[in-house]
Amino acid sequence: MADLPIVTERRPFGKTGLEVSPLGFGGAPIGFLETERERVAGVLNLLLDHGVNLIDTAAMYRGSEALIGDTIGDRRDDFVLVSKCGHKIDGVDFEAWTPELITASINRSLEQLKTEVIDVMLLHSCDIDTLKKGEALDALLKAKRAGKIRFAGYSGDNEAAAYAAGLDGVSVIQTSINICDQRNIDAVLPETRDHDLGVMVKRPIANAAWKKLDDQPGMYKNYASEYTKRFAEMGLNPKKLGFEGAKDWPEIALRFTLSTPGVHTAIIGTTNPDNALANIRAAAKGQLPVEAYAAIRGAFNKADPDGKWTGQT
Ligand SMILES: NC(=O)c1ccc[n+]([C@@H]2O[C@H](COP(=O)([O-])OP(=O)(O)OC[C@H]3O[C@@H](n4cnc5c(N)ncnc54)[C@H](OP(=O)(O)O)[C@@H]3O)[C@@H](O)[C@H]2O)c1
């Protein structure tokens, strides 16, 4: 691994004062796929050792928070920690999105993650009506005043994410942007820019939509199906984008997302150390050539002229 680059770039994370690496880690697959502890420890330590400094998880990603707390809880100063709450979770007997559930969920996250404070806590993709009601965000802000979280925010897409970006007290937005999911670029990023918010991109390599669905693991066969369909319809050709071939899709996809103005970090989910290494290499290569970026934007708009391909939660 001697030739493995260190991700040295840091991007200001909106008005939070935090500085984040363009490549982050998404903690959904390690939880949902019940990845073994040693493998998770290998992936997470590799990423931290090579300059990745943002880790994302959620209370409802099964064992994800506990795995992160267990494997890198002792390196807490090395990363910005993001989690999410609001859904019903095992062992917490309150209704989803209520202040009681949110408070109990944050307390459980602190325990599982073996930390005294979580840097960013996001409402986990509630609908716009729940946002408008206000009590869910108020519960996050109460946790902020109590010193349990440092910043509050929202993870979601389309109209709800654009609305959340304008709310007092919201500092961070997590939203889907990738080669097969581009509507949030115009629907959400103008709002995050106006309010100087930190922006983290979920599903940043489109769930590896170039793979056959049969080769996706477990629940990802269903979860990745919309992007797989879009990817086929877009008819992109890596050679026409200036790359060698299909092996370059992970790099093309990551660099597309990271070349989008207003994006601060892209949280790729992986359970595979080789893919973590490849993602570090790709992130260190910087912006996609402008022609390739424009071609991918053009292919998306051509395949979906009526704007039906909305942001996927
Ligand atoms: N509503 C929400 O708040 C929400 C929704 C979705 C996602 N998220 C967050 O965003 C994170 C990222 O989204 P995601 O995990 O759904 O999708 P993603 O990061 O776009 O794609 C993950 C998939 O790509 C594969 N992969 C990773 N690196 C690769 C590489 N170099 N080459 C080939 N395949 C590669 C992984 O498989 P391997 O394990 O085999 O590498 C995994 O199946 C999540 O983990 C979660 O933290 C939040």
The ligand as a Gaussian input file, in Angstrom:
#p B3LYP/6-31G(d) Opt

LIG

0 1
 N      -32.169000       8.189000       3.655000
 C      -30.915000       8.263000       3.978000
 O      -30.558000       9.005000       4.876000
 C      -29.888000       7.430000       3.245000
 C      -30.287000       6.651000       2.161000
 C      -29.292000       5.967000       1.477000
 C      -27.968000       6.052000       1.881000
 N      -27.612000       6.792000       2.966000
 C      -26.198000       6.888000       3.417000
 O      -25.371000       7.028000       2.283000
 C      -24.392000       5.975000       2.263000
 C      -24.027000       5.610000       0.845000
 O      -25.146000       5.110000       0.153000
 P      -25.233000       3.574000      -0.281000
 O      -24.339000       2.766000       0.582000
 O      -26.682000       3.257000      -0.338000
 O      -24.761000       3.628000      -1.783000
 P      -23.368000       3.912000      -2.561000
 O      -22.328000       4.395000      -1.620000
 O      -23.681000       4.735000      -3.755000
 O      -23.023000       2.450000      -3.070000
 C      -22.678000       1.428000      -2.204000
 C      -22.449000       0.155000      -2.998000
 O      -21.344000       0.354000      -3.875000
 C      -20.413000      -0.709000      -3.722000
 N      -19.063000      -0.126000      -3.874000
 C      -18.421000       0.750000      -3.066000
 N      -17.227000       1.093000      -3.560000
 C      -17.106000       0.399000      -4.720000
 C      -16.078000       0.301000      -5.701000
 N      -14.924000       0.991000      -5.612000
 N      -16.288000      -0.526000      -6.757000
 C      -17.439000      -1.239000      -6.878000
 N      -18.446000      -1.189000      -5.989000
 C      -18.271000      -0.374000      -4.921000
 C      -20.644000      -1.293000      -2.345000
 O      -20.397000      -2.679000      -2.378000
 P      -19.144000      -3.318000      -1.565000
 O      -19.591000      -3.392000      -0.141000
 O      -18.972000      -4.628000      -2.232000
 O      -17.984000      -2.391000      -1.759000
 C      -22.128000      -1.013000      -2.096000
 O      -22.943000      -2.092000      -2.480000
 C      -25.070000       4.848000       3.047000
 O      -24.151000       3.859000       3.429000
 C      -25.692000       5.649000       4.153000
 O      -24.693000       5.988000       5.098000
 C      -28.558000       7.520000       3.639000

